[in-house]
Amino acid sequence: MDRFRVVGGARLAGEVRVTGAKNSVLKVMAAALLAEGRTTLTEVPHILDVEIMGELLRRLGCAVDYDPDAATVAIDVPAELGHQADYDLVRRIRASICVLGPLIARCGRAEVAMPGGDAIGTRPLDFHIAGLTKLGAELDSEHGYIVARAPDGLTGATVWLDFPSVGATENVLMAGVLATGTTVIDNAAREPEIVDLCQMLQQMGAKIDGAGTSTLTVEGVDRLSPTEHAIVPDRIVAGTWAFAAAMTQGDVTVRGARPEHLEIALDKLHSAGATVEGVDDGFRVVMDRRPDAVDAVTLPYPGLATDLQPLVMALNSIADGAAMITENIFEGRFVFASELARLGAHVRTDGHHAVVRGVPRLSGAPVRASDIRAGAALTLAGLVAEGTTYVSDIVHIDRGYPGFDAQLRSLGADVTREPDPDAPFLE
């Protein structure tokens, strides 16, 4: 029940380092279920979602040793797994649905509560269900749970995804590695986090071709072995620091990042007037003037990530000129616009389009984070606002950004964490 107190006027300068991706670590933690024994993950981010996923795996029978200081998670998977993922944990992170595929593959059955997560729009599970059904699983909805059964095991098949859903690609992929025969996933997601999952599964003994392309071919194997794997760097966190530098007319070097995963986002910052250059183990963003407004359209990878859209909107809110943002992935992303408007931003939304007309400076006010990326964007907006901004519901930010306030302070920001006097009292 904390909030951020953000004092405007800071110019961010210095270095930050990103660790493993939130959007990958939770999925590879679930993938550990596919092999009996001890799997060790490194470059694990210190975020709340890792703790929640660790507790979920414990309830399935695993021993989980999470060391945030060493950035490692060790998962000991038993020969006999539990098969029920309870609502009290699943409702907190949507990524928990990714245990569905591994549990069906290992146990022949699974009961996973309908997932929760960020309030950014409807994210139906139809693609997951259709794909797993193609492999021979029987799925029903009972009392708020997805109940899956495959008593005779899974059989490889060709799965066509109507949309390149990351979650559906991951679930079908993890089910297919232990299925009998060949599984082909057409129109598969191509995100770096999908490639990371494929690489880990290959280290475990899976036979996968086409990682990083829209067609994945999986030859099922009888068993997999535990492994050690380093999580791919978090491109969304890296992108957040890039936008932070541009918004505050700063000079920030991001270490541990892979600029090739952010080509479109960094190109947008270049168009806005920033200098972007590659450095050893990352990139540097320098901005010495007010940014120019930039149009943006979110698309599946390699397009502009929907997770970066709130950062684009925040940048445009203080840019010179007007720009249009088109959100093609999650219709609820524009909930954030009303909070940004509380800071004085000029934003008009219509369906999946938003027109943002920049103002020279925002004005500090109390705002609420509705999701992880909205929370980060509002915090950055507070840095370029006159006066003080209070960002509440920062539990969302903690789910995706390790030590966000501490890293901001290391770059020169005046950001403090404090109890939220307006938060509801919980006994």
SULGI-V386979 format. One record per backbone hydrogen bond with DSSP energy under -1.0 kcal/mol. NH is the residue of the N-H (numbers start at 1). CO is the residue of the C=O. Records with the same first field share a line. If there is no record, write none. Layout:
NH = CO / CO
This chain:
3 = 418
4 = 391
5 = 416
6 = 389
7 = 414
8 = 387
9 = 383
13 = 411
14 = 251
16 = 253
18 = 255
20 = 43
21 = 232
24 = 21
25 = 21
26 = 22
28 = 24
29 = 25
30 = 26
31 = 27
32 = 28
33 = 30
34 = 31
35 = 32
37 = 77
39 = 75
40 = 227
41 = 73
42 = 229
44 = 71
47 = 45
48 = 398
52 = 48
53 = 49
54 = 50
55 = 51
56 = 52
57 = 53
58 = 54
59 = 55
61 = 58
62 = 57
63 = 76
65 = 74
67 = 72
72 = 67
73 = 41
74 = 65
75 = 39
76 = 63
77 = 37
82 = 60
85 = 111
90 = 86
91 = 87
92 = 89
96 = 93
97 = 94
98 = 95
99 = 96
100 = 97
103 = 99
104 = 100
105 = 101
106 = 102
107 = 103
108 = 104
110 = 148
111 = 83
112 = 146
113 = 85
114 = 144
116 = 90
117 = 91
119 = 370
120 = 118
129 = 125
130 = 126
131 = 127
132 = 128
133 = 129
134 = 130
136 = 133
137 = 132
138 = 149
140 = 147
142 = 145
145 = 142
146 = 112
147 = 140
148 = 110
149 = 138
150 = 108
153 = 150
155 = 135
156 = 180
159 = 184
161 = 186
165 = 163
169 = 165
170 = 166
171 = 167
172 = 168
173 = 169
174 = 170
175 = 171
176 = 172
177 = 173
179 = 176
180 = 154
183 = 218
184 = 157
185 = 216
186 = 159
187 = 214
188 = 214
195 = 191
196 = 192
197 = 193
198 = 194
199 = 195
200 = 196
201 = 197
202 = 198
203 = 199
204 = 200
205 = 202
206 = 201
209 = 217
213 = 210
216 = 185
217 = 209
218 = 183
219 = 207
220 = 181
221 = 177
225 = 204
229 = 40
231 = 42
234 = 19
238 = 234
239 = 235
240 = 236
241 = 237
242 = 238
243 = 239
244 = 240
245 = 241
246 = 242
247 = 243
248 = 244
250 = 245
251 = 12
252 = 285
253 = 14
254 = 283
255 = 16
256 = 281
261 = 258
262 = 259
266 = 262
267 = 263
268 = 264
269 = 265
270 = 266
271 = 267
272 = 268
273 = 270
274 = 269
275 = 286
277 = 284
279 = 282
282 = 279
283 = 254
284 = 277
285 = 252
286 = 275
287 = 250
292 = 272
293 = 320
296 = 324
298 = 326
299 = 304
303 = 300
308 = 305
309 = 306
312 = 308
313 = 309
314 = 310
315 = 311
316 = 312
317 = 313
318 = 315
320 = 291
323 = 356
325 = 354
326 = 296
327 = 352
332 = 120
333 = 330
335 = 332
336 = 333
337 = 334
340 = 336
341 = 337
343 = 340
344 = 341
345 = 340
348 = 355
350 = 353
353 = 350
354 = 325
355 = 348
356 = 323
357 = 346
358 = 321
359 = 317
362 = 384
363 = 343
364 = 386
367 = 390
369 = 392
375 = 371
376 = 372
377 = 373
378 = 374
379 = 375
380 = 376
381 = 377
382 = 378
383 = 379
385 = 382
386 = 362
389 = 6
390 = 365
391 = 4
392 = 367
396 = 393
398 = 394
400 = 397
401 = 397
404 = 401
407 = 403
408 = 404
409 = 405
410 = 406
412 = 409
413 = 408
416 = 5
418 = 3
420 = 1
423 = 420
